[in-house]
């Protein structure tokens, strides 16, 4: 059965980051806090093969684009991260 937890004296910076994350993920503050706690306290362990499969899946979903060393150097010179 779920339990209620009240947090007091949350530092302003932590509150603002939690609030921003909740807005970005379209969650309530409560839901975002639960997700953050679960991520830290109950991390899921992925096998290396699962992590690699997920990385390949994400890469395949990106538009095809080739970068050359010259492109990267130009971007650095132009101040792009």
C-alpha positions in Angstrom: 0.0 0.0 0.0 1.4 3.4 -0.9 2.6 5.6 1.9 2.4 9.4 2.1 5.7 11.3 2.6 6.0 15.0 3.4 9.2 16.8 2.6 10.3 19.9 4.5 13.0 22.5 4.0 13.7 21.6 0.4 16.4 23.9 -0.9 15.1 26.4 -3.5 17.5 25.1 -6.2 16.3 21.5 -5.7 12.7 22.6 -5.8 13.2 24.6 -9.0 14.9 21.7 -10.8 12.2 19.3 -9.7 9.5 21.8 -10.9 11.3 22.2 -14.2 11.7 18.5 -14.7 8.1 17.9 -13.9 7.0 20.5 -16.4 9.3 19.0 -19.1 8.0 15.5 -18.5 4.4 16.7 -18.1 4.1 15.3 -14.6 3.0 16.6 -11.3 5.7 17.5 -8.7 4.7 14.4 -6.7 5.0 12.1 -9.7 8.3 13.6 -10.7 9.7 13.2 -7.2 8.6 9.5 -7.2 10.3 8.9 -10.5 13.5 10.6 -9.3 13.5 8.5 -6.1 12.8 5.3 -8.0 15.6 6.1 -10.5 18.1 6.5 -7.6 16.9 3.9 -5.2 15.7 1.2 -7.6 17.9 1.4 -10.6 17.3 -1.2 -13.3 20.2 -3.2 -14.3 20.6 -3.7 -18.0 22.7 -6.4 -19.5 25.4 -5.0 -21.8 23.7 -6.6 -24.8 20.4 -4.9 -23.9 22.2 -1.5 -23.5 23.9 -2.0 -26.9 20.6 -3.0 -28.6 19.0 0.1 -27.2 21.8 2.3 -28.4 21.6 0.8 -31.9 17.8 1.3 -31.9 18.2 5.0 -31.0 20.9 5.4 -33.6 18.8 3.8 -36.3 16.0 6.3 -35.5 18.2 9.3 -36.2 18.3 10.8 -39.6 21.2 9.7 -41.6 24.0 12.2 -41.5 27.7 11.9 -42.1 30.2 14.0 -40.2 33.7 14.5 -41.3 36.7 15.7 -39.2 36.5 19.0 -41.0 32.9 19.5 -40.1 33.7 18.9 -36.4 36.6 21.2 -36.5 34.5 24.0 -38.1 31.8 23.5 -35.5 34.4 23.8 -32.7 35.9 26.9 -34.3 32.4 28.5 -34.6 31.8 27.9 -30.9 29.2 25.2 -31.2 29.3 22.4 -28.6 
